[in-house]
Amino acid sequence: MAEQHNSEPQPSKIIQTLLAKGRREGYITSDEVQQVLPQGAKAQA
């Protein structure tokens, strides 16, 4: 049960993945960012 917190996606890891995708494809749309970020981060963005 100690690993339970790892079931939630880690925003920094997701963002790093998204940035890597952006570097590969040459762009990142704000829609993609909004889809990837969790609800809490959306409210702050």
C-alpha positions as a printed NumPy array, in Angstrom:
array([[  0.   ,   0.   ,   0.   ],
       [  3.004,   2.303,   0.382],
       [  3.124,   2.708,  -3.403],
       [ -0.465,   3.968,  -3.601],
       [  0.586,   7.601,  -4.098],
       [  2.373,   6.54 ,  -7.288],
       [ -0.963,   5.702,  -8.931],
       [ -1.511,   9.429,  -9.487],
       [  0.38 ,  10.844, -12.473],
       [  3.274,  13.08 , -11.508],
       [  2.674,  16.5  , -13.144],
       [  6.379,  17.239, -13.571],
       [  6.941,  13.898, -15.307],
       [  3.893,  14.458, -17.526],
       [  5.091,  17.95 , -18.403],
       [  8.566,  16.622, -19.235],
       [  6.958,  14.041, -21.527],
       [  4.828,  16.743, -23.142],
       [  7.862,  18.979, -23.647],
       [  9.733,  16.067, -25.219],
       [  6.778,  15.554, -27.568],
       [  6.817,  19.264, -28.386],
       [ 10.523,  19.151, -29.206],
       [  9.966,  16.12 , -31.439],
       [  6.988,  17.587, -33.279],
       [  8.069,  21.225, -33.101],
       [  5.036,  22.539, -31.245],
       [  2.707,  22.004, -28.29 ],
       [ -0.86 ,  23.285, -28.367],
       [ -2.471,  24.779, -25.287],
       [ -5.265,  22.223, -25.713],
       [ -2.739,  19.41 , -25.296],
       [ -1.372,  21.066, -22.171],
       [ -4.877,  21.419, -20.716],
       [ -5.666,  17.766, -21.463],
       [ -2.492,  16.522, -19.796],
       [ -2.491,  18.682, -16.686],
       [ -4.555,  17.502, -13.707],
       [ -7.586,  19.558, -12.639],
       [ -5.709,  21.399,  -9.876],
       [ -3.048,  22.62 , -12.271],
       [ -5.69 ,  23.689, -14.797],
       [ -7.204,  26.048, -12.231],
       [ -3.803,  27.691, -11.696],
       [ -2.837,  27.838, -15.37 ]])
